[in-house]
Amino acid sequence: MAACSDAGTSAPGQTFVLSNGTTVAVAPNGGVALSRDGRALFATSDVAGIVARRFVETFRGQAAIWSFARSGEEALPIGRMVSAAQDGDAVVVELDADGGAGRARVTVAPGDDAAATTRVQVTVSAIDGVGSIALPVRCDAEATFHAFGEQYHQTDHRGEAFRLLVTEQGIGRVPGIEEPLFFINGDEHTTYFPMPYWLDARGWGALLGTSRRVDVDLCKSDPAVAWLEVNGPEPVDVTVFHGPTMPDVIRQLGDVVGRPTAPPAWAYELWIGSQGGREKVVAEAAALRAAGIPAGVLWVQDWTGIRRNLDGGFGVQYRWAPDHELYPDIGGMVADLRAQGFRFLAYANPFVDPKLPDHFADMAAQGLLITRDDGAPYVHFAPNLESSHPDLTSPAAREYVKGFFRRMVLEHGFDGWMADFAEWLPLDARLSDGSDPLALHNLYPLQWHALWREVMDELRPDGDFVVFARSGFTGVQRVSQVHWVGDQEASFSPHDGLPTVVPAMLSLGLSGVPFVTHDIAGFSGGPSTKEVFLRWTELGAFTPIMRTHEGGRKFENWSWETDAETTAHFRRFARVHQVLAPEIRVLADEAARTSLPIVRHLMLVFPDDPQSHRVSDQFMLGDALLVAPVVEEGAVTRRVYLPPGTWFDVWSGASLEGGRTVEVAAPIGRPPVFSRGSDRGDLRAVE
């Protein structure tokens, strides 16, 4: 299989061919470049070498957003090639640091799906106390770096440097202010769902197989090099997806990390967030029917009780049991609503509140909570001021929580819930199985979401449930279902409001998460205005799952029933969503098989159009509808990029030729939506 005819050893600069057809070219500095059928794939840098580092690292942060500092840092570049050889169906490159201070081995071999993937593994040895390994990746003129999990400002991150660690998104996310409250605000890249994975628009992708924090510098410090630094002593393991198309890459990613099951048909009906007690929820259900609004799902977050948030808004009590005063006979209420045609979703998060008499004392007595080094339960700052977490490395703790989840389904009749949080696990917690908390932190969302998945698969094996999650990391796709894009500000803020929703949905879709939703009209801050509610409603209608949230300031935020004009607008777009639901269900079935997102980046549909690669504020709903939501306050027009082809304005029926950017009228009630190749009179006819 080697390109040379000797025993398998190659001189610098020669190439090898693996059994899956991947060509591996070895550069004089030991860098490797992969290609397939003449297509360039992943390549390490030919101008920079691997760097191992020793250091002492400390961290700070108390609101699930952390900063890190190093002292005594020593960098050990490893870039002198000793040999390159073929060993069976692998290419092994041996490297040394100058002076013999360290050694690295780069092994390239077919991946688990040999026809579609290749693995590149970097192992560093002969260095004591390795704190990180930094891999330099080639950054050529055409390289793009799309995805990295859920990101909120754009999808191609070339020229940026950031950290991949499960955190809070941040409140406000105001970059550039002189003294940001980092532990509250976050920054441009703090996210509930990071993922050390990217997709190159030329039709290949790469995934780092690690649960450790990864720091990336994507051609920012050096325009020729993208640095991927894995913080830990373990080997750096990269799975390269061959493509050759971008949808192929997403499918291949799903084959490795798993893919969610499709929600049931009723999930594509309108969801209404309702709270305030039994009378309020029952009255809102009646009001929806009276208004002719086609809602089919009620989701009620305060079934566990009401708590004031730190900002004065309304939150919920952190427990897994009902507030019987607020919701007497909650099971009977759910059954009555089911008879009226409403499915019922609730709320759960992993916080364990020591101030409540429900779980904390019991779990502490049984040793089911995370602890400090002295064995005492770890009580840390939380949105309710103080909480702990279940130790989900403990089988007993997992069964304890699952017992409450079973009651939510069996006793109360819930059809699912919002699986909130899981980002707040402290980085210095002690865990019962001895796991390093720095290595487990990113995996805690997988453990949290696996609990409800196991319960629902057990109790509703026919898939008649919906759970929507916020946090995630590599592999959560195999246990989660729907992800919503988090707690946006109830505003037009470009940093954390309505404009961040589309990039977040797109980046999740590129990362193998096809079922997405968002809060109409945001959660934090506020109060929301009429305009932001109307514009957010327009976006929601063209999202796979259309869902409202009353937000933290529920008595002040604008809502569907605030005035007659809003009710009429909301009803019309809910009916538009209803018309689209059969198409969305078809796309959902496809997503369950292939991981292909429902909300699609333009480049997935128009891979040969370079301009489509750069668009992060529009999307395709499937392959046929282009949606360009209005996300700027006061705007009544919008610039829209139309890819090549013929496009029909769904509100007027007028046709336009694409391959250009157009300025279109976009008054409230007519967000720019274009149908590819044919008119959509059915959407225009909705009243």
C-alpha positions in Angstrom: 0.0 0.0 0.0 3.0 2.3 0.3 3.8 4.5 -2.7 7.4 3.4 -2.5 8.4 -0.2 -3.2 10.8 -0.9 -0.2 9.9 -2.1 3.3 7.6 0.8 3.9 10.1 3.6 4.9 9.8 6.9 3.1 12.2 9.7 2.7 10.9 13.2 3.6 8.5 14.5 1.0 7.3 11.1 -0.2 3.7 9.8 -0.1 1.8 6.8 1.0 -1.7 5.5 0.0 -4.0 3.9 2.6 -6.4 1.1 1.8 -9.3 3.5 1.8 -7.7 5.5 -1.0 -6.5 8.3 1.1 -3.1 9.7 0.0 -0.9 10.8 2.9 1.9 13.2 1.9 4.6 13.8 4.5 6.4 17.2 4.5 10.0 17.6 5.5 9.0 19.0 9.0 6.8 15.9 9.6 3.5 17.6 8.7 1.0 15.4 6.9 -1.5 16.3 4.2 -4.4 14.1 3.3 -6.1 13.9 -0.1 -8.7 11.7 -1.7 -9.3 11.3 -5.4 -7.3 14.5 -6.1 -9.3 16.5 -3.5 -7.3 18.2 -0.7 -8.5 17.3 2.8 -7.1 17.9 6.2 -3.4 18.9 6.5 -1.2 19.8 9.3 1.0 22.9 8.8 4.1 22.6 6.7 5.5 25.8 8.3 4.9 25.1 12.0 5.3 22.0 14.2 3.5 20.4 17.1 3.9 22.2 20.4 3.7 20.5 23.8 3.4 22.8 26.8 4.0 22.5 30.6 2.4 25.0 32.9 0.4 25.6 36.1 -3.2 26.7 35.3 -5.7 28.3 37.5 -9.3 29.4 36.8 -11.9 31.7 38.1 -15.5 32.3 37.5 -18.7 31.7 39.4 -21.6 31.9 36.9 -20.6 29.0 34.6 -18.3 31.3 32.7 -14.7 30.8 33.5 -11.4 32.5 32.7 -8.0 30.7 32.8 -4.5 31.8 33.7 -1.2 30.0 33.2 2.1 30.5 35.1 5.5 28.9 34.6 4.6 28.1 31.0 7.2 26.3 28.9 6.6 25.6 25.2 8.4 22.6 23.7 8.1 22.7 19.8 8.4 19.3 18.2 9.2 19.7 14.5 12.3 17.7 13.5 11.3 14.6 11.6 13.2 11.4 12.4 11.3 9.0 10.1 8.1 8.2 8.2 7.1 4.7 7.6 4.1 2.5 6.6 3.0 0.1 9.4 0.3 -2.1 8.0 -2.5 0.2 7.0 -1.1 3.2 8.9 1.5 5.8 8.2 3.7 6.6 11.3 5.7 9.8 11.4 8.3 10.1 14.3 9.3 13.6 15.4 11.8 15.0 17.9 12.3 18.3 19.5 15.6 19.9 19.0 17.9 18.8 21.8 15.8 15.7 22.5 13.4 17.5 24.9 10.4 15.8 23.5 9.0 13.3 21.0 5.8 13.0 19.0 4.3 10.3 16.8 1.8 11.2 14.2 -0.3 8.1 13.1 -2.6 8.3 10.1 -4.9 5.4 9.4 -8.4 4.7 8.1 -11.2 5.5 10.6 -14.0 3.4 11.9 -15.9 4.0 8.7 -12.8 3.3 6.5 -14.5 4.4 3.3 -15.5 7.8 4.6 -13.1 8.7 7.4 -9.4 8.9 8.2 -7.9 9.3 11.7 -4.9 11.4 12.5 -3.5 10.8 16.0 -0.8 12.8 17.7 1.0 11.3 20.7 3.6 13.2 22.7 6.1 11.4 24.9 9.4 11.9 26.7 8.0 15.1 28.3 7.0 15.1 32.0 3.9 17.0 33.0 2.4 17.8 29.6 -0.4 20.2 30.1 -1.5 20.6 26.5 -0.7 19.6 23.0 -1.2 22.2 20.2 -1.6 20.9 16.7 -0.9 23.3 13.8 -3.3 23.0 10.8 -2.7 24.4 7.4 -4.6 27.6 6.7 -4.5 28.0 3.0 -6.3 30.7 0.9 -9.5 28.7 0.5 -9.8 27.2 4.0 -13.0 27.8 6.0 -13.9 26.9 9.5 -17.6 26.6 9.8 -19.6 25.3 12.9 -17.7 24.6 16.2 -21.0 23.7 17.8 -23.5 26.5 18.6 -22.1 30.0 17.8 -24.1 33.2 17.7 -22.6 35.7 15.3 -21.5 33.9 12.1 -20.7 30.4 11.0 -17.2 30.7 9.4 -14.7 31.5 12.2 -11.5 32.0 10.2 -9.5 34.9 11.8 -10.9 34.3 15.3 -9.5 32.8 18.5 -11.7 31.3 21.2 -12.2 28.6 23.8 -14.4 25.5 23.4 -15.8 24.8 26.9 -19.4 24.2 27.9 -20.5 27.4 29.6 -23.3 29.8 30.1 -23.9 31.8 26.9 -23.7 35.0 28.9 -26.2 37.7 29.6 -26.0 40.6 27.2 -22.7 39.5 25.7 -21.4 43.0 25.2 -17.9 42.9 23.6 -15.6 45.8 23.6 -16.7 47.5 26.8 -13.9 48.7 29.1 -14.7 46.5 32.1 -17.0 43.7 31.1 -18.6 41.6 33.9 -17.1 38.6 32.2 -18.7 36.1 34.6 -22.1 37.4 33.7 -21.7 38.8 30.1 -19.5 36.2 28.5 -18.0 37.0 25.2 -18.6 36.4 21.5 -17.9 32.7 21.8 -19.2 31.6 25.2 -21.8 29.0 24.4 -23.9 26.2 26.0 -23.0 23.9 23.1 -19.4 24.0 21.9 -17.9 21.3 19.8 -14.3 20.8 18.6 -15.4 20.2 15.0 -15.4 22.2 11.8 -16.6 21.8 8.2 -14.5 23.2 5.3 -16.7 24.5 2.5 -14.7 22.5 0.0 -16.4 19.4 1.3 -14.6 17.8 4.2 -14.7 18.1 8.0 -12.7 17.3 11.1 -13.6 16.3 14.7 -11.3 16.3 17.6 -12.1 13.3 19.8 -11.6 14.8 23.2 -13.8 15.9 26.1 -11.1 18.4 27.2 -11.2 22.1 26.7 -9.9 23.0 23.3 -8.5 26.5 22.6 -8.5 27.4 18.9 -6.7 30.2 17.0 -8.0 30.0 13.5 -5.4 31.8 11.4 -5.6 34.9 13.7 -2.1 35.0 15.2 -0.5 33.5 12.0 -2.6 33.7 8.8 -0.9 30.5 7.6 -1.7 28.4 10.7 -4.8 27.3 12.6 -3.8 26.2 16.1 -5.9 23.6 17.9 -4.7 23.2 21.5 -6.1 20.4 23.6 -5.7 21.0 27.3 -4.6 17.7 28.7 -1.9 15.1 28.3 -3.9 12.6 26.2 -3.2 12.1 22.5 -4.8 14.4 20.1 -7.2 12.4 17.9 -8.7 13.9 14.8 -11.3 12.1 12.7 -11.3 13.5 9.1 -14.6 13.2 7.2 -14.0 12.9 3.4 -17.3 14.2 2.1 -17.1 14.9 -0.9 -20.1 17.2 -0.4 -21.0 19.2 2.7 -24.2 17.2 3.3 -22.0 14.0 3.1 -19.8 15.4 5.8 -22.8 16.1 8.1 -24.0 12.5 7.5 -20.6 11.1 8.2 -20.4 13.2 11.4 -23.7 11.7 12.5 -22.4 8.2 11.9 -19.7 8.9 14.4 -21.4 11.1 17.1 -25.0 9.8 16.7 -28.1 11.5 15.5 -31.3 12.5 17.2 -34.6 10.7 16.7 -37.3 12.8 15.0 -40.0 14.3 17.2 -43.5 13.1 16.7 -46.0 14.8 14.4 -47.6 16.9 17.1 -44.3 18.6 17.8 -44.7 20.7 14.7 -47.8 22.3 16.0 -47.5 25.6 17.7 -46.1 25.6 21.3 -47.3 28.2 23.8 -45.3 28.9 26.9 -47.8 29.4 29.7 -47.3 29.8 33.5 -48.8 31.3 36.6 -50.8 28.4 38.0 -53.6 26.1 37.0 -56.3 28.7 36.4 -53.9 30.8 34.3 -52.9 27.9 32.1 -56.4 26.6 31.6 -57.6 30.1 30.8 -54.9 30.6 28.2 -55.7 27.3 26.5 -59.3 28.5 26.2 -58.2 31.9 24.9 -56.1 30.3 22.2 -59.0 28.3 21.0 -61.3 31.3 21.1 -58.8 33.3 19.1 -58.5 30.7 16.4 -54.8 30.2 17.0 -53.8 26.6 16.1 -51.8 25.8 19.2 -51.3 22.1 20.0 -48.7 22.1 22.8 -48.6 23.9 26.1 -45.3 24.0 28.0 -45.4 25.1 31.6 -42.1 25.8 33.3 -43.3 26.9 36.7 -45.1 23.6 37.6 -42.5 23.2 40.4 -43.2 26.7 41.8 -42.2 30.3 41.2 -39.0 32.0 42.2 -37.7 35.5 41.6 -34.6 35.7 39.4 -31.6 37.7 40.4 -32.6 40.5 37.9 -36.1 40.7 39.4 -37.7 38.6 36.7 -39.6 35.4 37.2 -38.0 32.0 37.4 -38.9 28.6 38.7 -38.1 26.5 41.8 -35.3 24.0 41.2 -36.8 20.7 42.0 -38.4 17.7 40.2 -41.8 17.7 42.0 -45.0 19.8 41.6 -46.1 22.9 43.6 -49.4 21.5 44.7 -50.8 25.0 45.7 -50.0 26.5 42.3 -51.0 23.4 40.4 -53.5 21.3 42.4 -54.1 17.9 40.8 -51.7 18.6 38.0 -52.2 15.2 36.5 -56.0 15.9 36.2 -55.2 19.2 34.6 -52.9 17.6 32.1 -55.5 15.0 31.2 -58.2 17.7 30.7 -55.9 19.6 28.4 -55.1 16.5 26.5 -58.8 16.0 25.9 -58.9 19.5 24.4 -56.2 18.6 22.0 -53.1 20.0 23.9 -50.0 18.1 24.6 -48.2 19.1 27.9 -44.5 19.8 28.4 -42.9 20.8 31.7 -39.4 21.8 32.9 -36.4 20.2 34.6 -32.8 21.1 35.4 -30.0 19.4 37.4 -29.7 22.0 40.2 -30.4 20.7 43.7 -31.4 23.5 46.0 -30.4 23.2 49.7 -33.1 25.7 50.7 -35.9 23.4 49.5 -37.1 20.3 51.4 -37.3 18.1 48.3 -34.1 16.5 47.3 -31.0 18.0 48.9 -31.0 16.4 52.3 -32.0 13.1 50.9 -29.3 13.1 48.2 -26.6 14.4 50.6 -27.4 11.6 53.1 -27.1 9.0 50.4 -23.9 10.5 48.9 -25.5 11.3 45.6 -24.2 14.9 45.2 -21.0 16.2 43.8 -18.6 17.0 46.7 -15.6 19.1 47.7 -12.3 17.5 48.6 -13.4 17.1 52.2 -16.4 15.0 51.1 -19.0 17.6 52.0 -21.7 18.4 49.3 -20.5 21.0 46.9 -22.8 23.9 47.2 -22.0 26.6 44.6 -23.3 29.9 43.3 -26.3 29.4 41.0 -29.1 31.4 39.5 -31.1 30.7 42.6 -28.1 31.9 44.7 -26.9 28.4 45.7 -27.3 24.8 44.5 -25.5 21.6 44.1 -25.6 19.0 41.3 -26.3 15.2 41.2 -23.1 13.2 40.8 -24.1 11.6 37.5 -21.0 9.3 37.6 -22.8 7.5 40.4 -25.4 4.9 39.2 -27.4 5.4 42.3 -27.6 9.2 41.7 -28.7 8.5 38.1 -31.5 6.2 39.3 -32.6 8.7 41.9 -33.1 11.4 39.3 -34.7 9.0 36.9 -37.2 8.0 39.5 -38.6 11.6 39.5 -38.6 11.7 35.7 -40.6 8.5 35.7 -43.2 10.1 38.0 -43.4 13.1 35.7 -44.5 10.8 32.9 -46.5 8.1 34.8 -48.2 10.1 37.5 -48.5 13.6 35.9 -48.9 12.6 32.3 -46.2 14.9 30.9 -45.3 14.4 27.3 -41.8 15.8 27.8 -40.1 18.9 29.1 -37.4 21.5 28.7 -34.1 19.9 29.9 -32.4 23.1 31.0 -28.9 23.9 32.1 -26.1 21.3 32.8 -23.4 23.9 32.1 -22.8 24.8 35.7 -20.8 21.7 36.9 -17.9 23.2 38.9 -14.5 22.6 37.4 -13.1 21.5 40.8 -15.9 19.2 41.9 -15.1 15.7 43.3 -16.9 12.9 41.5 -17.6 9.4 42.9 -15.9 7.5 40.1 -12.7 9.6 40.4 -13.1 11.3 37.1 -11.0 14.5 36.5 -13.7 17.2 36.6 -11.8 19.2 33.9 -12.2 16.2 31.6 -15.8 15.4 32.6 -17.2 19.0 32.6 -18.0 19.0 28.8 -19.6 15.5 29.1 -22.0 16.5 32.0 -24.7 17.6 29.5 -24.5 14.2 27.8 -25.0 12.5 31.2 -27.9 14.9 32.1 -29.7 14.3 28.8 -29.1 10.6 28.8 -31.3 10.4 32.0 -34.5 11.6 30.3 -33.6 9.7 27.1 -33.4 6.4 29.1 -36.7 7.1 30.8 -38.6 8.1 27.7 -37.2 5.2 25.7 -38.4 2.9 28.6 -41.8 4.5 29.1 -42.7 5.6 25.6 -40.7 3.4 23.2 -43.0 4.5 20.3 -41.3 7.9 20.4 -44.4 9.8 21.5 -42.5 12.5 23.5 -40.5 15.7 23.0 -37.7 16.9 25.2 -35.8 20.1 24.3 -32.3 20.8 25.6 -30.0 23.7 25.9 -26.5 22.4 26.6 -24.5 19.9 24.6 -21.1 18.7 23.5 -19.8 16.0 21.1 -22.0 12.9 21.3 -25.0 14.5 22.8 -26.7 14.0 19.4 -27.2 10.3 20.2 -29.2 11.0 23.4 -30.8 14.4 22.8 -33.7 15.4 20.5 -34.5 19.1 20.1 -32.1 21.9 21.0 -33.2 25.5 21.5 -30.7 28.2 21.1 -30.8 29.5 24.7 -31.6 32.7 26.6 -31.4 35.5 24.1 -32.1 39.1 25.2 -35.7 40.1 24.5 -34.4 42.7 22.1 -32.8 43.5 18.7 -29.3 43.4 20.3 -26.8 42.2 17.7 -24.7 40.6 20.4 -27.4 38.6 22.3 -30.8 39.3 20.8 -32.9 38.3 17.8 -30.0 38.7 15.3 -28.1 35.9 17.0 -30.8 33.2 16.5 -30.2 32.4 12.8 -26.4 31.9 13.2 -27.0 29.7 16.2 -29.5 27.5 14.3 -27.2 27.3 11.3 -24.1 26.4 13.3 -26.0 23.7 15.3 -27.3 22.3 12.0 -23.8 22.1 10.6 -22.8 20.3 13.8 -25.2 17.5 13.4 -28.1 18.9 15.4 -31.1 19.1 12.9 -34.0 19.8 15.3 -33.8 23.4 16.5 -36.1 26.0 18.1 -35.9 29.3 19.9 -37.9 31.5 22.3 -40.4 33.9 20.8 -39.5 36.6 21.8 -36.4 36.0 23.9 -35.9 35.4 27.6 -33.5 37.7 29.4 -33.7 41.5 29.9 -36.7 43.2 28.4 -39.4 44.0 28.6 -39.9 43.0 25.0 -41.6 45.4 22.6 -44.4 44.9 20.2 -42.0 45.1 17.3 -39.6 42.5 18.6 -42.5 40.1 19.3 -43.9 40.5 15.8 -40.5 40.1 14.1 -39.6 37.1 16.2 -43.0 35.5 15.5 -42.2 35.8 11.7 -38.9 34.0 12.2 -40.6 31.4 14.4 -43.1 30.5 11.7 -40.3 29.3 9.5 -38.5 27.4 12.2 -39.0 23.6 12.6 -40.6 24.1 16.0 -42.5 27.3 16.6 -42.5 28.1 20.3 -43.1 31.1 22.6 -41.6 31.9 26.0 -43.1 34.5 28.3 -39.6 35.5 29.4 -38.2 36.6 32.7 -40.4 39.7 32.8 -43.6 37.9 32.0 -46.0 40.6 33.2 -44.3 43.3 31.2 -43.2 41.5 28.0 -45.3 41.8 24.9 -47.4 38.7 24.2 -49.7 37.2 21.6 -52.8 38.5 23.3 -51.5 42.0 24.3 -53.5 43.7 21.5 -55.8 42.8 18.6 -53.2 43.5 16.0 -50.6 41.3 17.6 -53.2 38.5 18.0 -54.1 38.7 14.3 -50.4 38.7 13.3 -49.6 35.8 15.5 -52.6 33.8 14.3 -51.6 34.3 10.7 -48.0 33.2 11.1 -49.0 30.3 13.3 -51.2 29.2 10.4 -48.3 29.7 8.0 -46.3 27.3 10.2 -49.3 24.9 10.1 -49.2 24.9 6.3 -45.5 24.2 6.4 -45.7 21.4 9.0 -46.1 18.5 6.5 -43.0 19.6 4.6 -41.1 20.0 7.9 -42.1 16.4 8.9 -40.6 15.1 5.6 -37.4 17.0 6.3 -37.4 15.7 9.9 -37.6 12.1 8.7 -34.6 12.8 6.4 -32.7 14.4 9.3 -33.2 11.3 11.4 -31.6 9.3 8.7 -28.8 11.6 7.6 -28.4 14.4 10.2 -29.0 16.9 7.4 -30.5 20.0 9.1 -33.9 21.3 8.4 -32.7 24.9 8.8 -29.9 24.8 6.2 -26.9 27.1 5.6 -27.2 28.3 2.0 -23.9 26.6 1.1 -25.4 23.2 1.8 -27.9 23.8 -1.1 -25.6 25.9 -3.3 -22.1 24.5 -2.7 -20.7 25.9 -6.0 -21.7 29.5 -5.2 -18.9 31.1 -3.1 -21.2 34.0 -2.0 -23.6 31.5 -0.3 -20.7 30.3 1.9 -20.5 33.7 3.5 -24.1 34.2 4.5 -25.0 33.7 8.1 -28.2 35.8 8.5 -30.4 33.9 6.0 -31.3 30.2 5.7 -33.0 27.6 3.6 -35.9 25.7 5.1 -35.1 22.5 3.3 -34.0 23.1 -0.3 -37.0 25.1 -1.4 -37.6 28.1 0.8 -35.2 31.0 1.5 -35.9 32.9 4.7 -34.2 36.2 5.5 -35.8 37.4 8.7 -35.8 41.1 9.6 -33.7 41.4 12.8 -33.0 45.2 12.8 -35.3 47.5 14.8 -37.3 49.8 12.7 -36.3 48.2 9.4 -38.9 48.1 6.6 -36.6 46.9 3.9 -33.9 44.2 3.8 -30.9 43.3 1.6 -31.2 39.7 0.6 -28.8 37.5 -1.2 -30.5 35.3 -3.7 -28.3 32.4 -5.0 -28.4 31.5 -8.7 -31.8 30.5 -10.0 -35.3 31.8 -10.2 -37.0 32.9 -7.0 -40.6 33.8 -6.2 -41.6 36.2 -3.5 -44.1 34.2 -1.5 -46.1 37.3 -0.5 -46.5 38.8 -4.0 -45.7 36.0 -6.4 -43.2 38.2 -8.3 -40.2 36.3 -9.7 -36.6 37.4 -9.4 -33.4 36.0 -10.9 -30.7 35.1 -8.4 -27.0 35.3 -8.3 -27.2 38.7 -6.7 -28.1 40.8 -3.7 -31.4 42.6 -3.8 -33.1 45.2 -1.6 -36.7 44.2 -0.9 -39.6 45.7 0.9 -40.0 44.0 4.3 -42.8 45.7 6.3 -44.0 43.9 9.4 -46.1 41.0 8.2 -44.0 40.5 5.0 -40.6 39.1 6.1 -38.5 38.3 3.0 -39.2 34.7 2.0 -38.6 33.3 -1.4 -39.5 30.0 -3.0 -37.0 28.4 -5.3 -38.3 27.7 -8.8 -42.0 27.8 -8.2 -44.6 30.1 -6.6 -46.1 29.4 -3.2 -49.6 30.7 -3.5 -50.6 28.4 -0.5 -48.5 30.6 1.9 -49.8 33.8 0.3 -53.4 32.7 0.8 -53.0 32.3 4.6 -55.0 34.8 6.6 
